[in-house]
Amino acid sequence: SPAHSLEAALNGLCERLGLKGAFVSIPTAIFCSFRFLDDEVARIVRVEPSGVNLGRLTRLDQVAQDVIHHRIELDEGAARLEAILTEEDTTPAWATILCFSLTSAGMLTLFGGSWGDFYACLLIGMIVGVLSLPKHFGVVAQLYEALMAFVVTLLASALARLSPDIGLSVVILASLIMFIPGLNITISIAEIATQNLTSGTSRLMGGFMILLKLAFGVFAATKCSALLPSWEVQWSFAQIPDWVKVLSVPVTAAMSTVVFRAPWRELKWITLAGVVGYLSSRLATAQFGPEMGLFLGGLVVGSSANLFARTRLRPSSIFQFPGLILLVPGSTGHRALSYLYARDVVMGFDTAFTMLALAFSLVVGVFVGNILINPRE
């Protein structure tokens, strides 16, 4: 959760409980103090970044609401909180593999390509999904993104030898889309804009570090792919028609249920969020350009998420994150670092600035959406 949202929620909870609280949140720690009458307690909690888990967030929100409205006692709330934080991920392995495969292929259709690119992304996404199932520790966890980028690029290079119609760069980008930290970079811009400078800058640097790992993995595998043999078979593929792109938007949006580990009962709202965000942004981009397109897309998603939260009594993130995931400019950041690795410094910095401008446009749109429809307390 963004630092400003988390700190505001904790401060609101303290006010309802008659406590005075002060909080500072950064991606890897939470500093907090509580005061009641003459007693004061300070704590530092070390946390590990683990991505977005909308299912856990929904259950935590329900516990907080039950405590605030005195439906349960504090001791019961604390016990339920501990149980939620220690529960294991129950996402089936087949759902994870399917998510990687369909998300890669779905993003490929949105980028544009041939049926050969589509089949390549389905296959590579499936393999990457299988490799992502085991828990990774130590050096493997630290280099996980670079290793995945190396594997993806090597597989894509091998498949590209089979057909001249397979676009190597677009297949690599679509197959790595699950690892590109576009949402993290967008959240960091929002945190900096709300004066949460420590959290924002650290999250932004974390996002850039992931992009560096991905770019290095692609660069290293590209050099190694020169050793691959040439194949005798040459297959040709037609371009993907527009009607497939129309179908891919809701399918790709629905995969956010697995990506964000959301409750399955929210599938229809998550799919709707992705479709609404993508269509509003595309229509606005066609009329006003990419910056205004992302601004209006963020505005529609932000206001719709607040409306969802008020009417459904659920966290706005259930609608907001899936609505933003198809809009965040993470692929632009990946291209920027690829230019820098290729020693094209001018294009690299130009593309990096474009990424930041697009992310800021998206964030401002969400903020304006919060003004149009106030967030749920």
Secondary structure, 3 states (H helix, E strand, C coil): CCHHHHHHHHHHHHHHCCCEEEEEEECCEEEEEEEECCEEEEEEEECCCCCCCHHHHHHHHHHHHHHHCCCCCHHHHHHHHHHHHHCCCCCCHHHHHHHHHHHHHHHHHHHCCEHHHHHHHHHHHHHHHHHCCCCCCHHHHHCHHHHHHHHHHHHHHHHHCCCCCCCHHHHHHHHCCCCCCHHHHHHHHHHHHCCCHHHHHHHHHHHHHHHHHHHHHHHHHHHHHHHCCCCCCCCCCCECCHHHHHHHHHHHHHCHHHHCCCCHHHHHHHHHHHHHHHHHHHHHHHHHCHHHHHHHHHHHHHHHHHHHHHHHCCCCHHHHHHHHHCCCCHHHHHHHHHHHHCCCHHHHHHHHHHHHHHHHHHHHHHHHHHHHCCCCC
